[in-house]
Amino acid sequence: MMRIVLAGALLLGACAQSAPTYRDLDQVGRDYQREQAEAAAASQDTCGLANFRDLVGMHMDEIDRTRLPERARVITPDMMVTQDYAPGRLNVLTDTQGVVSSLRCF
């Protein structure tokens, strides 16, 4: 009987989740707003990414950065970037090998 009670208590404890904090909820809200804004910017091409589609598949070392807009940035997976949203800024995203995987406006 004691084993059943102990097993039940362990199962209940494993299912319990802590309530989200205001910080967690605020981050969820910011993430949602950013996703919505990025989706809108991508559909409107606010940064002229259509002019740079040929970069996808290239290695970042092969990119002529003088051809990129002034505020453009090349972002690698391990790179930290600011969270400011600028719909007119071209972002060139690379994979772990340095190959351009996508272009986004944010």
C-alpha positions as CSV (number, residue, x, y, z in Angstrom):
1,M,0.0,0.0,0.0
2,M,2.8,2.4,0.8
3,R,4.4,1.8,-2.6
4,I,1.2,2.7,-4.3
5,V,0.9,6.0,-2.4
6,L,4.5,6.8,-3.0
7,A,4.2,6.0,-6.7
8,G,1.0,8.2,-7.0
9,A,2.7,11.1,-5.2
10,L,5.7,10.9,-7.6
11,L,3.4,10.8,-10.7
12,L,1.5,13.8,-9.4
13,G,4.7,15.7,-8.7
14,A,6.0,15.0,-12.2
15,C,2.8,16.4,-13.8
16,A,2.8,19.6,-11.8
17,Q,4.0,22.7,-13.6
18,S,4.8,26.0,-12.1
19,A,2.7,28.9,-13.1
20,P,4.2,31.2,-15.7
21,T,5.7,34.4,-14.3
22,Y,4.9,37.9,-15.7
23,R,8.4,37.8,-17.3
24,D,7.5,34.6,-19.1
25,L,4.2,36.0,-20.3
26,D,5.9,39.2,-21.4
27,Q,8.4,37.2,-23.4
28,V,5.6,35.2,-25.1
29,G,3.9,38.4,-26.0
30,R,7.1,39.9,-27.5
31,D,7.8,36.7,-29.4
32,Y,4.3,36.7,-30.8
33,Q,4.5,40.4,-31.9
34,R,7.8,39.8,-33.5
35,E,6.6,36.8,-35.4
36,Q,3.5,38.7,-36.7
37,A,5.6,41.7,-37.7
38,E,8.2,39.5,-39.4
39,A,5.4,37.6,-41.3
40,A,3.9,40.9,-42.4
41,A,7.3,42.3,-43.5
42,A,8.1,39.1,-45.4
43,S,4.8,39.3,-47.3
44,Q,5.4,43.0,-48.1
45,D,9.1,42.7,-48.9
46,T,9.9,45.8,-46.9
47,C,13.7,45.4,-47.2
48,G,14.0,44.5,-50.9
49,L,15.0,40.9,-50.3
50,A,13.6,39.9,-53.7
51,N,16.7,41.6,-55.1
52,F,19.0,39.3,-53.2
53,R,17.3,35.9,-53.6
54,D,20.4,34.7,-55.5
55,L,22.4,34.7,-52.2
56,V,20.4,31.7,-50.9
57,G,22.7,28.7,-51.2
58,M,25.9,30.7,-51.3
59,H,28.6,30.5,-48.7
60,M,28.8,33.7,-46.6
61,D,32.5,34.2,-47.6
62,E,31.4,34.4,-51.3
63,I,29.0,37.3,-50.7
64,D,30.1,40.7,-51.9
65,R,29.0,42.7,-48.9
66,T,29.3,46.0,-50.8
67,R,26.3,44.9,-52.8
68,L,24.1,44.6,-49.7
69,P,22.1,47.5,-48.3
70,E,23.7,49.7,-45.7
71,R,21.9,48.3,-42.7
72,A,22.0,44.6,-43.8
73,R,23.5,42.0,-41.5
74,V,24.6,38.5,-42.0
75,I,23.5,36.3,-39.0
76,T,25.0,33.0,-38.1
77,P,23.2,30.5,-35.8
78,D,25.5,31.2,-32.8
79,M,25.5,35.0,-33.3
80,M,23.7,37.3,-30.8
81,V,21.7,40.1,-32.4
82,T,19.7,43.0,-31.1
83,Q,16.0,42.5,-30.7
84,D,15.1,45.8,-32.3
85,Y,12.7,45.5,-35.2
86,A,13.5,47.3,-38.3
87,P,11.3,46.2,-41.2
88,G,13.6,47.9,-43.8
89,R,16.7,45.9,-42.7
90,L,17.8,42.9,-44.7
91,N,18.9,39.9,-42.7
92,V,20.9,37.2,-44.3
93,L,20.6,34.0,-42.2
94,T,23.2,31.2,-42.5
95,D,23.3,27.7,-41.4
96,T,26.1,26.1,-39.2
97,Q,28.3,25.6,-42.3
98,G,28.0,29.3,-43.3
99,V,25.7,28.8,-46.2
100,V,22.9,31.3,-46.7
101,S,19.7,29.5,-45.7
102,S,17.2,32.4,-45.9
103,L,16.6,36.1,-46.2
104,R,14.3,38.0,-43.9
105,C,13.2,41.6,-43.2
106,F,13.4,42.5,-39.5
